[in-house]
Amino acid sequence: MKGGFPTRLLGVIDLTALVESVPNMGTGDGEKVPRMVTEVKHPPGRPPEEVRTTLTWRPDVKTTTSGSLTTTADTTLDIRSTTVLRLDGTAPRSEVRGELHSFDLTFAEVLKIHVKSLAFTSKPGTTPTLDVKVGQVRFDGSLRFLDRLREYLPSPANGPRIAVDSTGIAVGYGLAIPGVGVGVFMLQNLALSTEVVLPFNGSAVRASFAVSSREHPFLLTVSLFGGGGFLKLTVETGEVVALEGQVEFGAAASLNVGVASGSVCVTAGVYIKLKDKKSAVTGFFRAVGELDILGIVNISVEFYLGLTYESPKTLRGTATVTVRVRVAFFSKSVSMSLERSFSGGDDPDFAKAFPTARPWQERCAAFAAMVDA
């Protein structure tokens, strides 16, 4: 920041690169050359109280593309700087207000944001305050299909979710796919979503893509058989930093004889998680049985068995049995779990296998005897 003027906004906009350098500051008309006006507040019959200096400037903005920023012939920049010098010895006050209109920001070649206006206020010793008004948001590159897919949906999709604060811009997009049912085939709860986070501090752009979610997985059923799952992928500058997904399948059956009804559901699946360069893969089996008598007594039993491999070289098994009993307004649940872990160590290096010279000499002597034979 120079003299209270912020030279960089949103971490990607260099204001000094948008305008030509101008000589003879303060001698212009406020358009191509800044205009400076100094006023002295002098109450009648009293000594002067303050000196107020105001600089206004509406320069021509270059039509250019620099990094993430693209300006056009419609881009304008308005700057107004005010400095107040009190003559009673108090510290001077200064403030810079500006507004940049009509420009585009492109991030990671997948997201293009048209910004209607970016207003900023800057005071010495403080972080500039920003007021951003965002226009159209379009996905490009590998995420362009999200905009195209919206055209084929039977009802208009919601626009992107946009959140702007002092740390960055977060743009999210969600598309809910209507349920599909054909005969014994049924697909429901399928949703596509993506989010791009654009930090202002120069950190890497983070993008995530998801198919449904852990809380609301997609469901696929074919007659008695069914399954579902979800997937979420997060990348930074082309590198996968997080991955989470699950796919399960199984079968369910139910029986109702009037006074009593029962059901049983058996599923199996695979869960994958990658975060902070650590991965885990879990295979699981789940069986649930339920019995209901006249709506007064309800008993259910759930059995879960999971086997997880975690890097590096750790295998963990988990078994859980949960029994739930409900009688009228009283309910009780009891769970029993058992967990075992097995870890594999690294192969010993030479120093650990042969801490002294004698074991190595004995080993060499043993093989030498075999060769002599």
C-alpha positions in Angstrom: 0.0 0.0 0.0 1.4 3.4 -1.0 0.3 6.4 0.9 -2.8 4.6 2.0 -3.7 3.6 -1.5 -4.2 -0.2 -2.0 -2.2 -1.3 -5.0 -3.5 -4.9 -5.0 -7.1 -6.1 -4.5 -8.4 -9.6 -4.0 -4.9 -10.9 -4.2 -5.0 -10.9 -8.0 -5.8 -7.3 -9.2 -2.8 -5.1 -9.5 -4.2 -1.6 -9.9 -0.8 -0.1 -10.9 -0.8 -2.3 -14.0 -4.2 -1.1 -15.1 -3.4 2.5 -15.7 -0.5 4.4 -17.4 1.9 6.4 -15.2 0.9 10.0 -15.0 3.3 12.9 -14.5 2.4 16.3 -12.9 0.1 14.9 -10.2 -2.6 17.3 -9.2 -2.6 19.6 -12.3 -5.2 17.7 -14.3 -9.0 17.7 -14.6 -9.6 14.5 -12.7 -10.0 12.4 -15.8 -6.8 11.4 -17.6 -4.7 13.3 -15.0 -5.6 13.4 -11.3 -7.1 16.6 -9.9 -6.1 17.8 -6.5 -8.0 20.5 -4.5 -6.9 21.9 -1.2 -9.4 23.7 1.1 -8.7 25.5 4.4 -11.5 25.5 6.9 -11.4 29.0 8.4 -14.4 29.9 10.6 -15.1 33.7 10.7 -13.2 35.5 13.4 -11.3 32.3 14.4 -7.9 30.8 13.4 -7.9 28.1 10.7 -8.9 24.7 12.0 -8.0 22.2 9.3 -6.6 21.7 5.8 -8.5 19.2 3.6 -6.9 17.9 0.4 -9.0 15.9 -2.0 -7.7 14.0 -5.0 -10.1 12.7 -7.7 -9.1 10.5 -10.7 -11.0 8.6 -13.3 -8.2 7.2 -15.5 -8.5 5.2 -18.7 -8.1 1.5 -17.9 -6.0 -0.7 -20.2 -7.8 -3.4 -22.1 -5.7 -6.4 -21.1 -5.5 -9.9 -19.6 -3.1 -10.2 -16.7 -3.2 -13.5 -14.8 -6.7 -14.0 -13.6 -7.9 -10.5 -14.5 -9.5 -9.5 -17.8 -10.5 -5.9 -18.5 -12.6 -4.7 -21.5 -13.5 -1.3 -23.0 -16.3 -1.1 -20.5 -14.0 -1.3 -17.4 -13.7 1.9 -15.5 -11.9 3.0 -12.3 -12.9 5.8 -10.0 -10.6 6.9 -7.2 -11.1 9.6 -4.5 -8.5 10.3 -1.8 -9.2 12.6 1.1 -6.6 13.8 3.7 -7.5 16.0 6.6 -4.8 17.8 8.5 -6.0 19.3 11.8 -4.2 22.4 13.0 -4.7 21.7 16.6 -1.9 19.1 16.6 -4.0 16.0 16.4 -2.9 13.2 14.0 -4.0 13.7 10.3 -6.7 11.5 8.8 -6.7 10.1 5.3 -9.0 7.8 3.4 -9.0 6.3 -0.1 -12.2 5.2 -1.8 -12.4 3.6 -5.1 -14.5 1.5 -7.4 -13.6 -0.8 -10.3 -16.4 -1.6 -12.7 -17.1 -4.4 -15.2 -14.3 -6.9 -15.4 -13.8 -10.7 -15.4 -11.9 -13.0 -13.1 -10.9 -16.5 -14.4 -9.5 -19.1 -12.0 -7.9 -22.5 -12.7 -9.3 -22.4 -16.3 -12.6 -23.8 -14.9 -14.4 -20.8 -13.4 -15.2 -17.4 -14.9 -16.7 -14.6 -12.8 -18.0 -11.3 -14.1 -17.7 -8.7 -11.5 -20.1 -5.7 -11.8 -18.3 -3.6 -9.3 -15.6 -3.8 -6.7 -15.7 -0.9 -4.2 -12.9 -0.5 -1.7 -12.1 1.8 1.2 -8.6 2.0 2.6 -7.2 3.8 5.6 -3.5 3.8 6.7 -2.7 0.9 9.1 -5.8 -1.1 8.3 -6.8 -3.8 5.8 -8.9 -2.4 2.9 -12.7 -3.1 3.2 -14.3 -4.5 0.0 -17.8 -4.6 -1.4 -18.1 -7.0 -4.3 -21.1 -7.2 -6.6 -20.9 -10.4 -8.7 -22.7 -10.8 -12.0 -22.8 -13.9 -14.2 -20.8 -17.0 -13.1 -19.9 -19.6 -15.7 -18.0 -22.8 -15.4 -15.4 -23.5 -18.1 -13.0 -26.2 -19.2 -13.5 -29.6 -17.5 -16.5 -28.2 -15.5 -18.3 -26.8 -18.5 -20.7 -29.7 -18.6 -22.4 -28.3 -15.5 -23.7 -25.3 -17.4 -24.7 -27.5 -20.3 -26.5 -30.0 -18.1 -28.7 -27.3 -16.7 -30.1 -26.7 -20.1 -31.5 -30.3 -20.2 -33.1 -30.3 -16.8 -37.0 -30.2 -16.8 -37.0 -27.3 -14.4 -34.7 -24.3 -14.0 -31.7 -25.0 -11.7 -30.7 -22.6 -9.0 -28.0 -20.2 -9.7 -24.5 -20.5 -8.2 -24.0 -19.8 -4.5 -21.5 -17.0 -4.0 -19.9 -15.9 -0.7 -17.4 -13.1 -0.6 -15.4 -12.1 2.5 -12.0 -10.7 3.4 -10.4 -14.1 2.9 -11.6 -15.0 -0.5 -14.5 -15.9 -2.8 -16.4 -19.2 -2.6 -18.6 -20.2 -5.5 -20.8 -23.3 -5.3 -23.1 -24.9 -7.8 -25.6 -27.7 -7.3 -27.8 -29.7 -9.7 -30.4 -32.2 -8.4 -31.3 -34.8 -10.9 -34.9 -35.9 -10.9 -35.7 -39.4 -9.8 -35.9 -42.0 -12.6 -38.3 -45.0 -12.4 -38.8 -47.6 -15.1 -40.5 -50.8 -14.1 -38.6 -52.4 -11.3 -35.7 -49.9 -11.8 -35.5 -46.8 -9.6 -32.8 -44.2 -9.3 -33.3 -41.4 -6.8 -31.4 -38.8 -4.6 -28.8 -38.2 -7.4 -27.2 -34.8 -7.1 -24.1 -33.2 -8.6 -22.3 -30.3 -6.9 -19.1 -28.4 -7.2 -17.4 -25.6 -5.3 -14.4 -23.5 -6.1 -12.7 -21.5 -3.3 -10.5 -18.6 -4.4 -8.3 -17.3 -1.6 -7.1 -13.7 -1.7 -3.8 -14.4 0.1 -2.2 -16.1 -2.9 -2.9 -19.7 -1.7 -3.8 -22.4 -4.2 -7.2 -22.5 -5.7 -9.2 -25.4 -4.3 -12.0 -27.1 -6.2 -14.2 -29.9 -5.1 -16.7 -32.1 -7.0 -19.3 -34.4 -5.4 -21.9 -36.9 -6.5 -24.6 -36.9 -3.8 -23.2 -36.8 -0.2 -22.6 -39.0 2.9 -25.8 -37.6 4.5 -27.9 -38.0 1.4 -26.4 -40.8 -0.8 -28.0 -41.7 -4.2 -30.2 -44.8 -4.1 -30.5 -47.4 -6.9 -33.0 -50.3 -6.6 -33.9 -53.1 -8.9 -36.7 -55.3 -7.6 -35.5 -56.7 -4.2 -31.9 -55.6 -4.8 -30.6 -52.2 -4.2 -27.6 -50.0 -3.3 -26.3 -46.5 -3.2 -23.3 -44.4 -2.5 -21.6 -41.0 -2.8 -18.3 -39.5 -4.0 -16.4 -36.3 -3.2 -13.2 -35.2 -4.8 -11.1 -32.2 -3.8 -8.1 -30.9 -5.8 -5.5 -28.1 -5.5 -3.5 -27.0 -8.5 -4.1 -30.3 -10.2 -3.2 -32.5 -7.2 -5.8 -34.6 -5.4 -5.8 -33.5 -1.7 -8.9 -35.3 -0.5 -11.1 -38.2 -1.8 -14.0 -39.8 0.0 -16.5 -42.3 -1.5 -18.7 -45.2 -0.7 -20.6 -47.8 -2.8 -22.8 -50.4 -1.2 -25.2 -53.0 -2.5 -27.5 -55.6 -1.0 -31.1 -57.0 -0.7 -34.1 -56.4 1.5 -37.3 -58.4 2.2 -40.3 -57.8 4.5 -43.3 -59.8 5.7 -46.6 -58.6 7.2 -49.0 -61.0 8.9 -51.4 -58.4 10.4 -50.5 -58.4 14.1 -46.8 -58.5 13.4 -44.5 -57.4 10.6 -40.8 -58.0 10.1 -38.0 -57.0 7.7 -34.4 -57.9 7.0 -31.8 -56.0 5.0 -28.3 -57.3 4.1 -25.7 -55.0 2.5 -22.0 -55.0 1.7 -19.8 -52.3 0.3 -16.5 -50.5 0.1 -15.6 -47.1 1.7 -12.5 -45.1 0.5 -10.9 -42.1 2.1 -7.8 -40.1 1.2 -6.8 -37.0 3.2 -3.4 -35.4 4.0 -1.7 -38.0 1.9 -3.0 -40.8 4.1 -5.4 -43.4 2.7 -7.9 -45.9 4.2 -9.9 -48.5 2.4 -12.8 -50.3 4.3 -14.8 -53.3 3.3 -17.9 -53.8 5.3 -20.9 -56.1 5.8 -24.1 -54.9 7.5 -27.2 -56.9 8.4 -30.3 -55.5 10.0 -33.4 -57.3 11.2 -36.6 -55.8 12.7 -39.8 -57.1 14.2 -42.8 -55.0 15.1 -45.9 -56.3 17.0 -49.0 -54.2 16.8 -46.9 -51.1 16.8 -46.4 -51.5 20.6 -43.3 -53.7 20.7 -40.4 -53.1 18.3 -37.2 -55.1 18.3 -34.3 -54.6 16.0 -30.8 -56.1 15.7 -28.0 -54.7 13.7 -24.7 -56.4 13.0 -21.8 -54.6 11.4 -18.4 -56.0 10.4 -15.7 -53.9 8.9 -12.1 -54.5 7.8 -10.0 -51.4 7.2 -6.5 -51.0 5.7 -4.8 -47.8 6.6 -1.4 -46.6 5.4 1.2 -47.4 6.3 0.7 -51.2 6.8 -2.1 -51.2 9.4 -5.1 -53.5 9.3 -8.0 -52.9 11.6 -11.1 -55.0 12.1 -14.3 -53.9 13.8 -17.4 -55.8 14.8 -20.5 -54.2 16.3 -23.8 -55.6 17.4 -26.6 -53.2 18.4 -29.9 -54.3 19.9 -32.8 -51.8 20.2 -36.0 -52.5 22.1 -39.0 -50.2 22.2 -42.1 -51.0 24.3 -44.8 -48.3 24.1 -43.0 -45.1 25.2 -40.0 -46.8 26.6 -36.9 -47.5 24.5 -33.5 -48.9 25.1 -30.4 -49.5 23.0 -27.4 -51.6 23.8 -24.2 -51.9 21.6 -21.3 -54.2 21.9 -18.1 -53.6 19.9 -14.8 -55.4 19.4 -11.8 -54.0 17.5 -8.4 -55.5 16.7 -5.5 -53.9 14.9 -2.5 -55.5 13.2 0.5 -53.5 12.1 3.3 -54.6 9.8 6.8 -53.2 10.5 9.4 -52.2 7.9 12.1 -54.6 6.8 15.2 -54.1 9.0 18.1 -52.3 7.4 21.7 -53.7 7.4 22.6 -51.9 10.7 19.7 -53.5 12.6 20.2 -57.0 11.1 24.0 -57.0 11.8 24.7 -54.6 14.7 28.3 -56.0 15.0 30.8 -57.5 12.6 30.5 -61.0 14.1 27.0 -61.9 12.8 27.9 -60.8 9.3 31.2 -62.8 9.4 29.3 -65.9 10.5 26.7 -65.5 7.7 29.5 -65.0 5.1 31.3 -68.1 6.5 28.2 -70.2 6.2 27.7 -69.4 2.5 31.4 -69.8 1.8 31.3 -73.3 3.2 28.4 -74.1 0.8 30.4 -72.9 -2.1 33.5 -74.9 -1.1 31.4 -78.0 -0.9 
